[in-house]
């Protein structure tokens, strides 16, 4: 049957999400996603390690560790997702299953100050749902525009120990939509229901890093220490002919109740150990949501290559990660993958220049 109505309904959100990625070179409510290819290669065990633009989210204290950096990275939960982006908009996209999950992080830091954009987008579209095979789907994205700073608070002579603190503030913009179909009693028409909401809000992230010795660094951080998203939107109902897809009658649009969603803070504590001579970092994080992350990074050939591996442990679920970094002077290229049951579930790539 024709998909004109469902195309019009869902693509209002999906097209905007896609446009965000195109504009950002990549764009849920705030999630616990792991941003940055280096961090993901180490399974997100990054609270005591963070020293790049990902510090804006993991531990803003790390922003004080480079004089200059510019970086951009993108990732996907499926290696096919970037191909799927190109086919979201055509009118036949509801004729097949579509699962989309994308993430991006980019920004620049100068001295102790940094700014960046972190974004996620998710879509799950089904052209044939339920016993009557009617269309349904959902899509959401969130963009965080971040600014932050890191500061050296205490530095003992000869680098014996130092304490760094930092914070970042995010301006949040989100959109969330669900589309469902209900077959009417005449069995000849169905009611398409679109709930489309826009969210605006803010989030505050803070952190600290304490280098006890040249070997041991500990870090603590709080993501969403404060923050909320205010949601407003509409519910649109329209009757559609099952066979032809033609709309019958006028759509009924009603406002959804305004809703304020308080963001749940997530606290992390981590440790990084750099054994002498070995040229490696051993890291571990534990979070207030019960997730444990462990990771390792090994530099080879005078730091030309960096090999990374890690594991995310969430109850009975485990995800293994692996990564590779290529470092040519100030230019860095990083890639990482997530592996579950022998299959690649996530792939991230990132390029950066830092001094």
RODO-2510 file (C-alpha; in nm, 4 decimals, decimal comma):
residues 355
     n   res          X          Y          Z
     1     x     0,0000     0,0000     0,0000
     2     x     0,1062     0,3672    -0,0351
     3     x     0,3180     0,5074     0,2436
     4     x     0,2484     0,8771     0,1864
     5     x     0,0970     0,9427     0,5263
     6     x     0,3494     0,7424     0,7253
     7     x     0,6302     0,8872     0,5198
     8     x     0,5115     1,2393     0,6024
     9     x     0,4713     1,1603     0,9711
    10     x     0,7971     0,9874     1,0527
    11     x     1,0298     1,1679     0,8167
    12     x     0,9567     1,4973     0,9890
    13     x     1,1748     1,3653     1,2706
    14     x     1,4049     1,1330     1,0770
    15     x     1,4923     1,3969     0,8207
    16     x     1,5848     1,6449     1,0923
    17     x     1,8010     1,3872     1,2687
    18     x     1,9739     1,3092     0,9408
    19     x     2,0286     1,6779     0,8744
    20     x     2,1992     1,7120     1,2120
    21     x     2,4482     1,4433     1,1182
    22     x     2,5135     1,5973     0,7810
    23     x     2,5724     1,9357     0,9377
    24     x     2,7957     1,8005     1,2137
    25     x     2,9785     1,5538     0,9933
    26     x     2,7666     1,3107     1,1767
    27     x     2,3680     1,3727     1,6557
    28     x     1,8539     1,0498     2,2960
    29     x     1,7699     1,1755     2,6094
    30     x     2,1237     1,1828     2,7521
    31     x     2,2622     0,8304     2,7573
    32     x     2,5692     0,6545     2,8909
    33     x     2,7229     0,6183     2,5451
    34     x     3,1000     0,5990     2,5186
    35     x     3,2292     0,8914     2,3151
    36     x     3,5643     0,9051     2,1364
    37     x     3,7544     0,6274     1,9595
    38     x     4,0471     0,6195     2,2017
    39     x     3,8169     0,6057     2,5035
    40     x     3,5991     0,3369     2,3448
    41     x     3,9018     0,1250     2,2552
    42     x     3,9754     0,1181     2,6294
    43     x     3,6083     0,0319     2,7029
    44     x     3,5437     0,3776     2,8452
    45     x     3,7837     0,3231     3,1379
    46     x     3,8789     0,6857     3,0911
    47     x     3,8044     0,8798     3,4090
    48     x     4,1694     0,8832     3,5197
    49     x     4,3065     0,8854     3,1627
    50     x     4,1069     1,1565     2,9814
    51     x     4,3344     1,4166     2,8260
    52     x     4,1640     1,4983     2,4939
    53     x     3,8406     1,6595     2,3751
    54     x     3,6440     1,3640     2,5187
    55     x     3,7351     1,5101     2,8588
    56     x     3,4366     1,7424     2,8164
    57     x     3,2197     1,4395     2,8990
    58     x     3,4441     1,1908     3,0808
    59     x     3,6423     1,4192     3,3111
    60     x     3,6750     1,7917     3,2346
    61     x     3,9898     1,8088     3,4481
    62     x     4,1729     1,6558     3,1505
    63     x     4,1183     1,9699     2,9413
    64     x     4,4272     2,1263     3,1013
    65     x     4,6715     1,8736     2,9537
    66     x     4,7237     2,0065     2,5970
    67     x     4,7995     2,3515     2,4588
    68     x     4,5807     2,2967     2,1513
    69     x     4,3600     2,0240     2,0055
    70     x     4,1005     1,9902     1,7318
    71     x     3,9192     1,6608     1,6825
    72     x     3,6243     1,4999     1,5071
    73     x     3,4961     1,1445     1,5394
    74     x     3,1905     0,9432     1,4373
    75     x     3,0611     0,6022     1,5345
    76     x     2,7843     0,3582     1,4616
    77     x     2,6293     0,0555     1,6269
    78     x     2,6233    -0,1139     1,2882
    79     x     2,8719    -0,0873     1,0060
    80     x     2,5728    -0,0536     0,7695
    81     x     2,4242     0,2513     0,9415
    82     x     2,5963     0,5123     0,7284
    83     x     2,4585     0,3456     0,4169
    84     x     2,1142     0,3400     0,5775
    85     x     2,1232     0,7182     0,6315
    86     x     2,1102     0,7714     0,2592
    87     x     1,7916     0,5652     0,2301
    88     x     1,5902     0,6974     0,5250
    89     x     1,4241     0,9745     0,3306
    90     x     1,2855     0,7918     0,0184
    91     x     0,9157     0,7118     0,0355
    92     x     0,9724     0,3370     0,0399
    93     x     1,1776     0,3329     0,3617
    94     x     0,8841     0,1830     0,5564
    95     x     0,8786    -0,1180     0,3266
    96     x     1,1662    -0,2717     0,5244
    97     x     1,3100    -0,2941     0,8708
    98     x     1,5469    -0,0126     0,9700
    99     x     1,7551     0,0113     1,2846
   100     x     1,9839     0,3123     1,3104
   101     x     2,2218     0,4174     1,5879
   102     x     2,4834     0,6892     1,5330
   103     x     2,7134     0,8919     1,7551
   104     x     2,9589     1,1772     1,7022
   105     x     3,1971     1,3901     1,9039
   106     x     3,4010     1,6849     1,7825
   107     x     3,5526     2,0003     1,9198
   108     x     3,8530     2,2153     1,9939
   109     x     4,0507     2,3077     2,3025
   110     x     4,2958     2,5933     2,3541
   111     x     4,4920     2,5947     2,6752
   112     x     4,2633     2,4988     2,9598
   113     x     3,9422     2,5768     2,7709
   114     x     3,7477     2,3498     2,5383
   115     x     3,4264     2,3479     2,3352
   116     x     3,2610     2,0731     2,1367
   117     x     2,9503     1,8964     2,0150
   118     x     2,8443     1,5478     2,1234
   119     x     2,5470     1,3975     1,9474
   120     x     2,3518     1,0740     1,9220
   121     x     2,0693     0,9614     1,6927
   122     x     1,8585     0,6463     1,7043
   123     x     1,5834     0,5211     1,4768
   124     x     1,3879     0,1969     1,4710
   125     x     1,1348     0,1757     1,1868
   126     x     0,9060    -0,1171     1,1025
   127     x     0,6980    -0,1177     0,7881
   128     x     0,4822    -0,4061     0,9070
   129     x     0,3956    -0,4255     1,2755
   130     x     0,1443    -0,6400     1,4589
   131     x    -0,1054    -0,8901     1,3250
   132     x    -0,2328    -0,6464     1,0633
   133     x     0,1146    -0,5463     0,9379
   134     x     0,0669    -0,1730     0,9784
   135     x     0,3570     0,0738     0,9979
   136     x     0,5185     0,1822     1,3242
   137     x     0,8486     0,3313     1,4322
   138     x     1,0397     0,5544     1,6675
   139     x     1,3255     0,8002     1,6337
   140     x     1,5168     1,0289     1,8645
   141     x     1,8290     1,2372     1,8755
   142     x     2,0095     1,4625     2,1206
   143     x     2,2786     1,7188     2,0579
   144     x     2,4970     1,8529     2,3391
   145     x     2,6819     2,1788     2,2753
   146     x     2,9547     2,1823     2,5403
   147     x     3,1964     2,4334     2,6846
   148     x     3,4358     2,3549     2,9677
   149     x     3,7663     2,4211     3,1369
   150     x     4,0283     2,2350     3,3393
   151     x     4,2640     2,3825     3,5975
   152     x     4,5840     2,2817     3,7766
   153     x     4,5104     2,3357     4,1441
   154     x     4,8172     2,1820     4,3088
   155     x     5,1503     2,0908     4,1494
   156     x     5,4386     1,9735     4,3652
   157     x     5,8014     2,0191     4,2559
   158     x     5,9564     1,7639     4,0186
   159     x     5,6122     1,6421     3,9178
   160     x     5,5812     1,4428     4,2391
   161     x     5,2047     1,4971     4,2492
   162     x     4,9421     1,7250     4,1023
   163     x     4,5702     1,7878     4,1315
   164     x     4,3511     1,9028     3,8442
   165     x     3,9824     1,9921     3,8494
   166     x     3,7413     2,0870     3,5763
   167     x     3,3840     2,1285     3,4676
   168     x     3,1724     2,1534     3,1547
   169     x     2,8237     2,2776     3,0782
   170     x     2,6098     2,1366     2,7978
   171     x     2,3214     2,3002     2,6190
   172     x     2,0854     2,0182     2,5203
   173     x     1,8563     2,0028     2,2199
   174     x     1,6581     1,6853     2,1571
   175     x     1,3718     1,5497     1,9552
   176     x     1,1774     1,2290     2,0105
   177     x     0,8952     1,0779     1,8056
   178     x     0,6916     0,7588     1,8051
   179     x     0,4524     0,6438     1,5351
   180     x     0,1919     0,3740     1,5852
   181     x    -0,1054     0,2380     1,3907
   182     x    -0,4399     0,1092     1,5176
   183     x    -0,6760    -0,0802     1,2858
   184     x    -1,0268     0,0626     1,2959
   185     x    -1,3444    -0,1441     1,3392
   186     x    -1,4286    -0,1221     0,9676
   187     x    -1,1026    -0,3083     0,8891
   188     x    -1,0676    -0,0765     0,5909
   189     x    -0,8888     0,2112     0,7626
   190     x    -0,6372     0,2571     1,0386
   191     x    -0,5577     0,5457     1,2695
   192     x    -0,1984     0,6676     1,2504
   193     x    -0,0773     0,8226     1,5757
   194     x     0,2343     1,0410     1,5837
   195     x     0,3686     1,1787     1,9114
   196     x     0,6395     1,4307     1,8342
   197     x     0,8261     1,6104     2,1149
   198     x     1,1100     1,8598     2,1302
   199     x     1,3330     1,8890     2,4362
   200     x     1,5505     2,1769     2,5544
   201     x     1,7701     2,1709     2,8606
   202     x     2,1139     2,1699     3,0150
   203     x     2,3594     1,9410     3,1917
   204     x     2,6626     1,9990     3,4135
   205     x     2,9609     1,7616     3,4238
   206     x     3,2495     1,7924     3,6737
   207     x     3,5643     1,5978     3,7520
   208     x     3,9048     1,5833     3,9171
   209     x     4,2329     1,4016     3,8497
   210     x     4,4980     1,3422     4,1134
   211     x     4,8387     1,2233     3,9964
   212     x     4,9814     1,0556     4,3037
   213     x     5,3081     0,9583     4,1336
   214     x     5,4382     0,9248     3,7794
   215     x     5,2877     0,5758     3,7889
   216     x     4,9456     0,6170     3,9514
   217     x     4,6653     0,8615     3,8685
   218     x     4,3155     0,8509     4,0142
   219     x     4,0115     1,0306     3,8830
   220     x     3,6547     1,1026     3,9880
   221     x     3,3783     1,2515     3,7743
   222     x     3,0066     1,3205     3,7787
   223     x     2,8133     1,3309     3,4534
   224     x     2,4801     1,5174     3,4776
   225     x     2,5596     1,6429     3,8256
   226     x     2,2813     1,8896     3,7555
   227     x     2,0519     1,9142     3,4586
   228     x     1,7070     1,8679     3,3107
   229     x     1,5214     1,8576     2,9801
   230     x     1,1865     2,0259     2,9239
   231     x     0,9697     1,8429     2,6706
   232     x     0,6867     1,9941     2,4668
   233     x     0,5108     1,8395     2,1707
   234     x     0,1980     1,7360     1,9882
   235     x    -0,0057     1,4222     1,9274
   236     x    -0,1448     1,3906     1,5747
   237     x    -0,4114     1,1357     1,4773
   238     x    -0,5230     1,0776     1,1211
   239     x    -0,7367     0,8127     0,9523
   240     x    -0,5727     0,6339     0,6594
   241     x    -0,7117     0,3894     0,4058
   242     x    -0,5441     0,0502     0,4550
   243     x    -0,5300    -0,0306     0,0837
   244     x    -0,4559     0,3034    -0,0809
   245     x    -0,2853     0,4872     0,2016
   246     x    -0,5047     0,7904     0,1318
   247     x    -0,5932     1,0154     0,4246
   248     x    -0,9624     1,0507     0,5043
   249     x    -1,0867     1,3515     0,6929
   250     x    -0,8798     1,6128     0,8691
   251     x    -0,5990     1,5285     1,1113
   252     x    -0,6620     1,5852     1,4789
   253     x    -0,3752     1,7549     1,6589
   254     x    -0,3580     1,8017     2,0363
   255     x    -0,0718     1,9347     2,2510
   256     x     0,1099     1,6931     2,4784
   257     x     0,1460     1,7944     2,8442
   258     x     0,4639     1,9893     2,9133
   259     x     0,7053     1,7652     3,0994
   260     x     1,0317     1,8344     3,2823
   261     x     1,2685     1,5380     3,2917
   262     x     1,5425     1,5607     3,5552
   263     x     1,8637     1,3969     3,4411
   264     x     1,9990     1,1205     3,6608
   265     x     2,3615     1,1827     3,7620
   266     x     2,6181     0,9111     3,6989
   267     x     2,9303     0,9086     3,9170
   268     x     3,2553     0,7438     3,8123
   269     x     3,5807     0,6687     3,9916
   270     x     3,8833     0,5425     3,8074
   271     x     4,2513     0,4621     3,8328
   272     x     4,5250     0,4628     3,5689
   273     x     4,8576     0,2865     3,6196
   274     x     5,1559     0,3533     3,3948
   275     x     5,4259     0,0957     3,4731
   276     x     5,7797     0,2266     3,4134
   277     x     5,9511     0,1442     3,0806
   278     x     5,6601    -0,0654     2,9469
   279     x     5,4947     0,2230     2,7581
   280     x     5,1443     0,1214     2,8563
   281     x     4,8437     0,2318     3,0579
   282     x     4,6257     0,0025     3,2681
   283     x     4,2908     0,1613     3,3585
   284     x     3,9753     0,0713     3,5468
   285     x     3,6501     0,2569     3,6173
   286     x     3,3537     0,1823     3,8383
   287     x     3,0302     0,3779     3,8030
   288     x     2,7336     0,4444     4,0280
   289     x     2,5070     0,2589     3,7830
   290     x     2,7024    -0,0611     3,8584
   291     x     2,8933    -0,0759     3,5290
   292     x     3,2621    -0,1685     3,5519
   293     x     3,5076    -0,0803     3,2767
   294     x     3,8642    -0,2034     3,2394
   295     x     4,1059    -0,1118     2,9631
   296     x     4,4675    -0,1159     2,8495
   297     x     4,6709     0,0874     2,6021
   298     x     5,0149    -0,0177     2,4742
   299     x     5,2365     0,2113     2,2667
   300     x     5,4694     0,0599     2,0075
   301     x     5,7529     0,1791     1,7808
   302     x     5,8248     0,5001     1,9679
   303     x     5,4528     0,5735     2,0082
   304     x     5,3845     0,5487     1,6353
   305     x     5,1132     0,2901     1,7089
   306     x     4,8819     0,2454     2,0074
   307     x     4,7028    -0,0833     2,0675
   308     x     4,3998    -0,0813     2,2965
   309     x     4,1614    -0,3326     2,4474
   310     x     3,9014    -0,3365     2,7199
   311     x     3,5814    -0,4793     2,8565
   312     x     3,2544    -0,3283     2,9777
   313     x     3,0897    -0,5376     3,2483
   314     x     2,7238    -0,4659     3,3215
   315     x     2,5850    -0,7410     3,5418
   316     x     2,5822    -1,0576     3,3335
   317     x     2,6431    -0,8662     3,0104
   318     x     2,9929    -0,8086     2,8774
   319     x     3,1205    -0,6159     2,5784
   320     x     3,4793    -0,6430     2,4604
   321     x     3,6433    -0,3513     2,2814
   322     x     3,9600    -0,3159     2,0765
   323     x     4,1277    -0,0160     1,9218
   324     x     4,4190     0,1096     1,7174
   325     x     4,5847     0,4493     1,7189
   326     x     4,8281     0,5869     1,4624
   327     x     5,0297     0,8841     1,5851
   328     x     5,2405     1,0896     1,3443
   329     x     5,3704     1,3885     1,5338
   330     x     5,0696     1,6002     1,6345
   331     x     4,8338     1,4106     1,4012
   332     x     4,6376     1,1202     1,5471
   333     x     4,4017     0,8714     1,3867
   334     x     4,2071     0,6396     1,6167
   335     x     3,9650     0,3568     1,5471
   336     x     3,7815     0,1212     1,7812
   337     x     3,5270    -0,1596     1,7652
   338     x     3,2958    -0,3283     2,0146
   339     x     3,2614    -0,7056     2,0008
   340     x     2,9772    -0,9153     2,1412
   341     x     2,9524    -1,2899     2,0808
   342     x     3,2146    -1,2604     1,8104
   343     x     3,0290    -0,9936     1,6118
   344     x     3,1172    -0,6264     1,5688
   345     x     2,8424    -0,4227     1,7340
   346     x     3,0034    -0,0785     1,7297
   347     x     3,2697     0,0951     1,5225
   348     x     3,4153     0,4407     1,5870
   349     x     3,6757     0,6441     1,3998
   350     x     3,8326     0,9744     1,5013
   351     x     4,0930     1,2150     1,3709
   352     x     4,2657     1,4811     1,5779
   353     x     4,5545     1,7227     1,5875
   354     x     4,6991     1,8136     1,9245
   355     x     5,0041     1,9794     2,0729
***
